[in-house]
Amino acid sequence: MRRILLSSFWVRKSGQSNPLVKEGVLSLANYEYSQSTQYIDIQSSSGWKITNNPDWVNIVASGAAGNTDGISIEVLKNRTIVPRDYDLVATSGNGQKSVNIQARQNGCPLVFSIDPSSKSFDSNGGTFDI
């Protein structure tokens, strides 16, 4: 008798039973500009790795249940007004399957501060530089 081992690999948003993304793209919700975290689950019968993460993204495996690992994807605070995107690549340990994990982090709000915050003029009016 011949035994065939099938490898299993999928990624999903934590807390959801579906959809299981076996190949292609998993899109996560936009992050606010502040430091925040989203969670995914990865299941692989042959191990897994995540690559292509920029220096403002931290990835932490937070335990396992069988062959399924809970993963936290934390983004650091975006201190610019420009939104930024990541496109992580989760790959099965045998390299045969991969899923792109994509999300956007919003830019921080633009805040102006004027100094002095007030200026008084006599009845003739006037101008001043800010």
C-alpha positions as CSV (number, residue, x, y, z in Angstrom):
1,M,0.0,0.0,0.0
2,R,1.3,3.4,-0.9
3,R,0.9,6.4,1.4
4,I,0.4,9.9,0.0
5,L,0.9,12.8,2.3
6,L,-1.0,15.9,1.4
7,S,0.3,19.2,2.5
8,S,-2.2,21.7,3.9
9,F,-1.8,25.4,3.9
10,W,-4.2,28.3,4.5
11,V,-4.4,31.8,6.0
12,R,-7.5,33.6,7.4
13,K,-8.5,36.5,9.6
14,S,-8.5,35.4,13.3
15,G,-11.9,34.7,14.7
16,Q,-13.5,33.8,11.3
17,S,-14.1,30.3,10.1
18,N,-14.1,31.5,6.5
19,P,-12.8,32.4,4.1
20,L,-9.7,30.2,4.2
21,V,-7.3,31.7,1.7
22,K,-5.2,28.9,0.2
23,E,-3.6,30.9,-2.5
24,G,-3.9,34.5,-3.7
25,V,-4.5,37.5,-1.5
26,L,-5.9,38.1,2.0
27,S,-6.9,41.7,2.4
28,L,-7.1,43.1,6.0
29,A,-8.9,46.2,7.2
30,N,-7.1,49.5,7.1
31,Y,-5.2,50.4,10.2
32,E,-5.6,53.8,11.8
33,Y,-2.4,55.9,11.9
34,S,-1.7,55.0,15.5
35,Q,0.1,51.8,16.6
36,S,-2.3,48.9,16.2
37,T,-2.6,45.2,15.6
38,Q,-4.6,42.8,13.5
39,Y,-4.6,39.0,13.9
40,I,-4.5,36.2,11.4
41,D,-4.3,32.4,11.6
42,I,-1.9,30.3,9.5
43,Q,-2.3,26.5,9.2
44,S,0.4,24.5,7.5
45,S,1.4,20.9,7.7
46,S,4.9,21.7,6.6
47,G,5.7,24.9,8.6
48,W,5.5,28.4,7.3
49,K,7.3,31.7,7.0
50,I,6.3,35.4,6.5
51,T,8.6,37.6,4.4
52,N,8.5,41.0,2.8
53,N,7.7,42.9,6.0
54,P,8.8,46.5,6.2
55,D,10.6,47.8,9.3
56,W,7.4,49.4,10.6
57,V,5.6,46.0,10.8
58,N,6.2,43.5,13.6
59,I,5.0,39.9,13.2
60,V,4.7,37.6,16.3
61,A,3.5,34.0,16.4
62,S,1.2,33.8,19.4
63,G,0.8,30.1,20.0
64,A,-0.4,27.1,18.2
65,A,-3.5,24.8,18.2
66,G,-2.6,21.7,16.3
67,N,-1.0,22.9,13.0
68,T,-2.7,26.4,13.3
69,D,-0.7,29.3,14.6
70,G,-2.2,32.6,15.7
71,I,-0.2,35.5,14.3
72,S,-0.3,39.2,15.3
73,I,0.6,41.8,12.7
74,E,1.4,45.1,14.5
75,V,2.1,48.4,12.7
76,L,4.0,51.2,14.4
77,K,2.5,54.7,14.5
78,N,2.6,56.4,11.1
79,R,4.0,59.8,11.9
80,T,3.5,61.1,8.4
81,I,0.3,62.2,6.6
82,V,1.0,59.8,3.8
83,P,-0.8,56.4,3.9
84,R,1.5,53.4,3.6
85,D,0.8,49.8,2.5
86,Y,2.3,46.4,3.2
87,D,2.2,43.3,1.1
88,L,3.5,40.4,3.3
89,V,4.1,37.0,1.8
90,A,3.1,33.9,3.8
91,T,4.7,30.8,2.4
92,S,4.3,27.1,3.3
93,G,7.4,25.5,4.7
94,N,7.9,23.4,1.6
95,G,7.6,26.6,-0.6
96,Q,4.8,25.2,-2.7
97,K,2.0,27.6,-1.7
98,S,1.9,31.3,-0.7
99,V,-0.7,33.9,0.2
100,N,-0.1,37.6,0.0
101,I,-1.4,39.5,3.1
102,Q,-2.2,43.1,2.3
103,A,-3.3,46.1,4.3
104,R,-3.0,49.9,4.4
105,Q,-2.2,52.2,7.3
106,N,-3.7,55.6,7.2
107,G,-1.6,58.7,7.5
108,C,-1.8,60.8,10.6
109,P,-4.1,63.8,10.7
110,L,-2.6,67.1,9.6
111,V,-2.5,69.5,12.5
112,F,-1.6,73.2,12.3
113,S,-0.4,75.2,15.2
114,I,-0.2,79.0,14.9
115,D,2.0,81.1,17.2
116,P,0.9,83.5,18.5
117,S,-2.5,82.0,18.9
118,S,-4.1,85.4,19.0
119,K,-3.3,89.0,18.0
120,S,-5.1,92.2,18.7
121,F,-5.4,95.3,16.6
122,D,-6.6,98.8,17.3
123,S,-9.5,100.4,15.3
124,N,-7.1,101.1,12.4
125,G,-6.5,97.4,11.8
126,G,-3.1,96.0,10.9
127,T,-1.1,93.0,9.6
128,F,1.3,90.6,11.1
129,D,3.3,87.5,10.0
130,I,2.6,84.1,11.3
